């Protein structure tokens, strides 16, 4: 039972799931918003520029009904006249066409925004399977869409029939009116019809938009197992993260060991700890090039011995440097005096190697603040 509950899609879609769906071209959409906007814009365009369009249409009709002798004799003149009339008709309806284009472009913003996804263009031959198509038709979603289509047809059709029936006297009166009066009356009838149909479409939109949003988010719901898996993917697989940390440590260790030959001195515990220090011109304080304990300390001493790096046994200082000094950083100011004694010995040793003389005596007891020295570790 627990496994079944984990597989049930009861959890809301995460932000990552929603983003993935958007990348695949899955966004909430309502075709009714587009249809409603187109009708609304059409009605508005007829309302504001209808008289001007009617005047232009009247002029075009008048010009088209005038028959002149040259046009009757020469077909070429007839084609030119037809082209002129067609251009005038196009210019007359250009505001309406432009408004419809704008309405079609802005309709997606009322339920999300534009979404460009190349994944949605990938061919899906599974859609050609007649069995799957039949399954979609008889599915719950298909039945809902069928119910919506029928309800919309009945509502819009009913409104259209009611408008025609209520305005039947005005419609029949058009046959007895002049061209100017008839076109004006027809314009008022069209505006009124658009207004009624837009109001009907508004009701459809008010029902369809919440349904589309609910259906979209319900389709993207996740099971508890999917939520857990996504959390693991976001946080990273523990084994992979552990492997990455291991590789990072190995890379840092290689860089650290590569810097040991450039050190000025290696301070040892003598066996458990080793800290390689360098002090060059321009440094504010001595810098830690490498540090380690156990096998790493042994490796630091081996590389130092191979490259002739001086070593000094100073157990408290080695432990204090290992605990409180950061790699690739300058040593703490509280250890300046102790490290200065070490560097003084190193410089004396370098001078002895160049000019000879008495061998410098290594410092035996270097003063280190007691609070900086960790507990003694065997060895």
C-alpha positions in Angstrom: 0.0 0.0 0.0 2.9 2.4 0.8 4.4 1.7 -2.6 1.1 2.5 -4.3 0.7 5.8 -2.4 4.3 6.8 -3.4 3.4 6.2 -7.1 0.1 8.2 -7.0 0.5 11.7 -8.4 -0.7 13.7 -5.4 2.0 16.4 -5.2 2.0 19.7 -6.9 4.4 20.2 -9.7 7.8 21.7 -8.6 9.3 24.8 -10.3 11.8 22.5 -12.0 9.0 20.3 -13.4 7.1 23.3 -14.7 10.3 24.7 -16.3 10.9 21.3 -18.0 7.3 21.2 -19.3 7.7 24.8 -20.7 10.9 23.7 -22.5 9.0 20.9 -24.1 6.3 23.3 -25.3 3.7 22.4 -22.6 2.1 25.6 -21.4 -1.5 26.4 -20.3 -3.5 27.5 -23.4 -7.1 28.4 -24.0 -8.3 28.6 -27.6 -11.4 30.4 -26.3 -9.3 33.4 -25.2 -8.0 33.8 -28.8 -11.5 33.5 -30.2 -12.9 36.0 -27.7 -10.2 38.6 -28.4 -10.6 38.3 -32.1 -14.3 38.9 -31.8 -13.8 41.7 -29.3 -11.3 43.4 -31.5 -13.5 42.9 -34.6 -16.4 44.5 -32.8 -14.3 47.4 -31.5 -12.9 48.0 -35.0 -16.3 48.0 -36.5 -17.5 50.3 -33.8 -14.7 52.9 -34.2 -13.9 52.7 -37.9 -17.1 51.2 -39.1 -18.5 54.4 -40.6 -15.3 55.1 -42.4 -15.2 51.5 -43.7 -18.8 51.7 -44.8 -18.1 54.9 -46.8 -15.2 53.3 -48.4 -17.2 50.2 -49.2 -20.0 52.3 -50.6 -17.6 54.1 -52.9 -16.1 50.8 -54.1 -19.6 49.3 -54.8 -20.6 52.4 -56.7 -17.4 52.4 -58.8 -17.8 48.7 -59.4 -21.4 49.0 -60.7 -20.5 51.8 -63.2 -20.1 50.3 -66.6 -18.1 52.4 -69.1 -17.6 51.7 -72.8 -13.7 51.4 -72.8 -13.9 48.8 -70.0 -16.4 46.8 -72.0 -14.4 46.8 -75.2 -10.9 46.1 -73.8 -10.3 43.3 -71.2 -7.0 44.9 -70.2 -8.8 47.9 -68.9 -11.2 45.6 -67.0 -8.2 44.0 -65.2 -6.7 47.3 -64.3 -10.1 48.5 -62.9 -10.5 45.2 -61.0 -7.0 45.7 -59.5 -7.8 49.2 -58.4 -11.0 48.1 -56.8 -9.3 45.2 -55.0 -6.5 47.5 -53.7 -9.1 50.0 -52.4 -11.0 47.1 -50.7 -7.8 45.9 -49.1 -7.0 49.4 -47.8 -10.5 49.8 -46.5 -10.3 46.6 -44.4 -6.6 47.1 -43.5 -7.4 48.5 -40.0 -9.6 45.5 -39.2 -7.0 43.0 -40.5 -4.2 44.7 -38.5 -6.4 44.7 -35.4 -7.0 40.9 -35.8 -3.3 40.2 -36.2 -2.5 42.1 -33.0 -5.3 40.3 -31.2 -3.9 36.9 -32.3 -0.4 37.9 -31.2 -1.3 39.1 -27.7 -3.8 36.4 -26.8 -1.1 34.1 -25.4 -0.1 36.7 -22.8 -3.5 36.4 -21.1 -2.6 32.9 -20.0 1.2 32.8 -19.7 3.2 34.2 -22.6 4.8 33.3 -25.9 6.7 30.0 -25.7 9.2 28.9 -28.4 10.2 25.3 -28.1 12.0 23.2 -30.8 11.1 20.0 -28.9 7.4 20.6 -29.8 8.4 20.4 -33.5 10.0 16.9 -33.2 8.0 14.3 -35.1 5.9 12.0 -32.9 4.8 9.1 -35.0 2.9 7.7 -32.0 0.2 10.3 -32.8 -0.5 8.4 -36.1 -1.5 5.3 -34.2 -5.3 4.9 -34.7 -5.7 3.0 -31.5 -4.1 5.8 -29.4 -6.2 8.3 -31.3 -9.3 6.3 -30.5 -8.2 6.1 -26.8 -7.8 9.9 -26.7 -11.3 10.4 -28.1 -12.9 8.2 -25.5 -10.7 9.4 -22.7 -12.0 11.7 -19.9 -10.1 14.6 -21.5 -11.6 13.9 -24.9 -15.1 13.7 -23.5 -14.6 17.0 -21.7 -13.5 18.7 -25.0 -16.5 17.2 -26.8 -18.8 18.6 -24.1 -17.1 22.0 -24.4 -17.5 22.0 -28.2 -21.1 21.1 -28.0 -21.9 23.6 -25.3 -20.0 26.4 -27.2 -21.9 25.6 -30.4 -25.2 25.6 -28.6 -24.5 28.8 -26.8 -23.0 30.8 -29.7 -25.5 29.3 -32.2 -28.4 30.1 -29.8 -27.2 33.7 -29.4 -26.8 34.0 -33.2 -30.3 32.6 -33.9 -31.8 34.9 -31.2 -30.0 37.9 -32.8 -31.2 37.0 -36.3 -34.8 36.4 -35.1 -35.0 39.5 -33.0 -33.6 41.6 -35.9 -35.5 39.9 -38.7 -37.6 43.0 -39.5 -34.4 45.1 -39.9 -32.8 42.4 -42.1 -35.8 42.3 -44.4 -35.9 46.0 -44.5 -32.5 46.1 -46.1 -33.9 45.0 -49.4 -35.9 48.1 -49.8 -33.3 50.6 -48.7 -30.8 52.6 -50.8 -27.1 51.5 -50.9 -26.0 54.1 -48.3 -28.8 53.5 -45.9 -28.6 49.7 -46.4 -24.9 49.6 -45.7 -25.3 51.8 -42.6 -28.1 49.6 -41.3 -26.1 46.5 -42.0 -23.2 47.9 -40.1 -25.4 48.5 -37.0 -26.7 44.9 -37.3 -23.2 43.5 -37.5 -22.0 45.6 -34.5 -25.0 44.4 -32.5 -24.5 40.8 -33.5 -20.8 41.0 -32.6 -21.6 42.5 -29.2 -24.0 39.7 -28.4 -21.6 36.9 -29.5 -18.7 38.6 -27.6 -20.8 38.5 -24.4 -21.5 34.8 -25.0 -17.8 34.1 -25.6 -17.0 35.9 -22.4 -19.1 33.4 -20.5 -17.2 30.6 -22.3 -13.8 32.1 -21.4 -14.8 32.5 -17.8 -15.4 28.8 -17.6 -12.6 27.6 -19.9 -9.7 29.5 -18.4 -9.9 28.0 -14.8 -10.5 24.6 -16.3 -7.4 24.8 -18.5 -5.3 25.9 -15.6 -6.6 23.2 -13.4 -6.1 20.6 -16.1 -2.6 21.8 -16.9 -1.3 21.7 -13.3 -3.2 18.4 -12.6 -1.5 16.8 -15.6 2.0 17.9 -14.2 1.4 16.6 -10.7 4.1 14.4 -9.3 4.2 11.3 -7.2 6.1 11.3 -3.9 8.7 9.1 -5.4 9.2 11.6 -8.3 9.6 14.4 -5.7 12.2 12.4 -3.8 14.1 11.6 -7.0 14.1 15.2 -8.1 15.4 16.3 -4.7 18.3 13.8 -5.1 19.0 15.1 -8.6 19.0 18.7 -7.4 21.2 17.9 -4.4 23.4 15.5 -6.4 23.9 11.8 -6.0 25.9 11.3 -2.7 28.2 8.8 -4.4 29.0 11.2 -7.3 29.4 14.1 -4.9 31.8 12.0 -2.8 33.8 11.0 -5.9 34.0 14.7 -6.9 35.2 15.7 -3.5 37.8 12.9 -3.6 39.0 14.1 -7.0 39.2 17.7 -5.8 41.2 16.6 -2.7 43.6 14.7 -4.9 44.0 17.6 -7.3 44.7 20.0 -4.4 47.2 17.5 -2.9 49.0 17.3 -6.2 49.2 21.1 -6.4 50.4 21.2 -2.8 53.1 18.5 -3.3 54.2 20.4 -6.4 54.9 23.5 -4.3 57.1 21.7 -1.7 60.3 22.0 -3.7 60.0 25.8 -3.6 59.7 25.9 0.2 62.4 27.6 2.3 61.9 25.2 5.3 59.8 22.3 6.4 58.8 22.3 10.1 58.2 18.7 11.5 56.8 17.1 14.6 59.1 15.1 13.7 57.0 12.3 12.1 53.2 13.0 12.5 53.2 16.6 11.2 55.0 18.5 8.5 54.4 22.1 7.3 56.3 23.6 4.4 56.9 27.4 4.6 58.2 30.0 2.2 59.1 33.6 2.6 59.9 35.6 -0.5 60.5 39.3 -1.2 57.2 41.1 -1.3 55.3 38.8 1.0 53.7 40.4 4.1 54.4 37.3 6.2 55.6 33.7 5.6 53.2 31.6 3.6 52.1 27.9 4.1 52.8 26.0 0.9 52.0 22.5 2.1 50.9 20.8 5.4 49.8 17.4 6.4 49.9 14.6 8.9 50.6 10.9 8.7 51.3 9.7 5.2 51.0 13.2 3.8 53.6 14.5 6.2 55.9 11.7 5.2 55.4 12.5 1.5 56.2 16.2 2.2 59.4 15.2 4.0 60.4 12.9 1.2 59.9 15.5 -1.5 61.7 18.1 0.6 64.7 15.8 1.1 64.9 15.0 -2.6 65.0 18.7 -3.4 67.3 19.8 -0.6 64.7 21.8 1.4 66.0 22.4 5.0 64.0 20.6 7.7 63.6 21.7 11.3 62.2 19.6 14.1 59.9 21.8 16.3 57.0 19.8 17.5 54.9 22.5 19.2 55.3 24.9 16.3 54.5 22.2 13.7 51.3 21.3 15.5 50.3 24.9 15.9 51.0 25.7 12.2 49.0 22.6 11.1 46.0 23.5 13.3 45.8 27.3 12.8 47.6 28.1 9.5 45.6 27.9 6.3 47.0 26.4 3.1 48.2 29.0 0.6 47.7 31.7 3.2 50.1 33.7 5.4 50.7 32.4 8.9 48.7 33.8 11.9 50.3 36.9 13.4 50.6 35.1 16.8 53.2 32.8 15.2 55.4 35.5 13.6 58.0 35.4 16.4 58.3 31.6 16.4 58.5 31.4 12.6 61.1 34.2 12.6 63.4 32.1 14.7 63.0 29.3 12.1 63.7 31.6 9.2 66.7 33.0 10.9 68.2 29.5 11.2 67.4 28.9 7.6 69.2 32.0 6.4 72.2 31.1 8.6 72.2 27.6 7.1 72.1 29.0 3.5 75.0 31.4 4.4 77.0 28.4 5.8 76.5 26.5 2.6 77.8 29.4 0.5 80.8 30.6 2.6 81.4 27.8 5.1 82.4 28.4 8.7 80.8 27.1 11.9 77.6 25.1 11.3 74.6 27.0 12.6 73.0 25.6 15.7 69.2 24.8 15.2 66.9 26.5 17.7 66.0 24.0 20.4 63.1 25.6 22.2 60.9 27.8 20.1 58.3 29.8 22.1 54.8 29.1 20.9 51.7 30.4 22.7 50.3 27.5 24.7 46.7 28.1 23.6 47.8 27.5 19.9 49.4 24.1 20.6 46.9 21.3 20.2 47.1 18.2 22.4 50.2 16.0 21.8 49.6 13.1 19.4 51.8 10.0 19.9 54.8 10.1 17.6 
